[in-house]
Amino acid sequence: MRPVWKGLALAGVIAGLIVAAVALVRQDVFAERALPALETQRDQITRITIRHQQNTIGFRKDQEGVWLVSTAGDAPVRPKLIETLIDDLADMRVAKRDENAPPLPARLDGASAYAIALADGEGKGLALFALQREDGMKDGQALLAEEGGAPRLVSHAPALTVAAEDWAEVALPTLSPERVRILRVMTPDARLATFERADARSDFRRVEADAGVPVEAGAVREAVETLGSLRSEKVRAANQLAWGGATMVLAETFDGVALTLLGARDGANTWVRVNAHYQAPPAPEGAADEAQAEPNGKAAAEAEKLNRMRAFAFLLPPETAARLFGVTGS
């Protein structure tokens, strides 16, 4: 065959492949939307609930338009994840089934399906449906069953998870050492010691303690310094661990942020969970007894933000755990 004919034959093959590809794309793009109402409802969605087996994750949009994981302490959702989820759900298409494909089940399997509820700001339901993937399905395919409806095969179905750490923007809170005014430590057997200083340049001094608490001044300084460089190697849901008899370190800043860290062992690993609140610091010297300083709105907002990490447990590097909880001798 002459080269010119070879070139024409190759061009014909390429053209045929392009036509076939375009046909597949057109078939998919113009297929019926599986949930057509979502296209007009997406701006109304402010609450999302996903249930799978015995686990539930919930999301809500706050007044500033920020999505939060409502079932995980209102931790902020990582950027664009919810918007992408809504786009994917709205873009699902009814898929064409193969001629020889087995019949679809009459209902979805409650053990493997994901139930999804969408609602507006007043709690009014916008959509209720379930998605279930099965072995042998093409990538992106799933069974969709709307409330009271029979399952249908759809394409472009999103992958789902109910693990909060897969959605939330999670970070282990830290405090600059120079901000810390009080450090309280508690051993697993509930013995408490409290250390305080007048200003950032002063040394900590013990103000009250169970005489048996094994605490050294050097260990207190090391624990406070560690608060400024905390980092985590892994994150998981805090409710997956047992926290009875946990070691506690509580740091209070000069402007009123109180950060509590509970440390628990899981084999050779040390996990920490946190909670935070605002505690108005005492008034300056010379003020009336029991007086307090003016409330600090910035510190209160910081404490609220830190407290959004309370649903998570953070795995500490061994050296960090030793410096932080070594203050209690544990």
Buried (B, 14 or more C-beta within 10 A) or exposed (E): EEEEEEEEEEEEEEEEEEEEEEEEEEEEEEBEBBBEEBEEBBEBBBBBBBBBEEEEBBBBBEEEEEBBBBBBBBBBBBEEBBEEBBBBBBBBBBBEEEEEEEEBEEEBEEEBBBBBBBBBEEEEEBBBBBBBBBEEBEEBBBBBBBEEEEBBBBBBBBEBEBBBBEBBBBBBBBBEBEBBBBBBBBBBEEBBBBBBBEEEEEEBEEEEBEEEBBBEEEBBBBBBBBBEEBEBEEBBBBEEBEEEEBBBBBBBBBBBBBBBBBBBBEEEBBBBBBBBBBBBBEBEEEEEEEEEBEEBEEBBEBBBBBBBBBBBBBBBBEEBBBBBBBBBBB
